[in-house]
Amino acid sequence: MTHIALLPSPPRRLLLRLLAVSAGAWGVSGPIGGNTVWAQNRAPAEPLALLRIGYQKSAVNLVILKQQGVLEKRFPQTKVQWIEFPAGPQLLEALALGSLEFGLTGDSPPVFAQASGKDLVYAGSEPSKPESSAILVPKDSTIRTLADLKGRKVALQKGSSAHYLLVRAVEKAGLKWSDIQPMYLAPADARAAFERKSVDAWAIWDPYYAATELAIQPRVLTTGRGLSGNNSFYLASLPFATQHAPAIGILFEELTRADRFAQQHRPETIRLISDFSGLDAGVVSLFLQRRPPSPVGLLSAETVADQQRVADAFARLALIPKPVNVADIVWRPKAFAAARAQP
């Protein structure tokens, strides 16, 4: 068996300093620019021997980088490993256990991870994609409004972006969370249950949403529009963020370049994603139509506030073990540099 050496965890003293400094060191927000901390020093603080990236089929920018072999060229001395996950909660579990350095999820998984005491940080984000998630019902269902979900079985991946969408839908309908029957299922199992009609509705995101829409023509009860921004976040392990800020800068540059490619070369993007995922080109085309331009940058104050609303909603319903302050684990290069500089 091959044993892979993991980056050592930073001492707790460093973590405490980091959180204290980051509270007042918001630094740069928005897309990457030439005056950011990592632009001042392109060499990582320590050699980056291994970069393990977690991704899902919906991670368009990451999939393009993987298919084009871009990171292997930007990090010629680094072994880059790509690991696919069915949903964000599984990806962040691997990140917290030290099996990944970097990955992309929706809005809810980081909240559940933080509430469970996982060591990870919000490194960056993409713009919101409210049309890329939906609550589906069978086309012959008697469910016509969100209020009709009362007493119904709704499939969803626990701790996923669909979880928050459903929380907001229940609130908008004037219902209590206890008024519905959440059925916690991974996407593949949820679709099987949905097709068997052993559940009444399904909260899901693209490309599972697009694939189901084209295959069985369900009715869309609601999308995330007006309910959930469906933000996407790049998460990093604490050791990676602490020791390799320049590498994260390179990742953001290439992810933003990949997004420009997706916008300007749509047929080639469809082919790349279809070849990687096995999804029909029509499915890929549909979910890309719902995806706005998605450059990558540090979290803005507005994005942090939006994510805090997600965390507070789960806390109110006691769906997470404790309330969390999202800003505590938002990565800021200046804060990390200051924390590392202190003895």
Secondary structure, DSSP 8 states (H G I E B T S, - for coil): -----------HHHHHHHHHHHTT-----EE--TTSGGGG--S-SS---EEEEEE-TT-HHHHHHHHHTHHHHHSTTSEEEEEE-SSHHHHHHHHHTTS-SEEEE-SHHHHHHHHTT--EEEEEEE---GGGEEEEE-TT-S--SGGGGTT-EEEE-TTSHHHHHHHHHHHHTT--GGGSEEEE--HHHHHHHHHHTSSSEEEEETTHHHHHHHHH--EEEEESTTT----EEEEEEHHHHHH-HHHHHHHHHHHHHHHHHHHH-HHHHHHHHHHHH---HHHHHHHHHT------EE--HHHHHHHHHHHHHHHHTT-SSS---GGGGB--HHHHHHHHH--
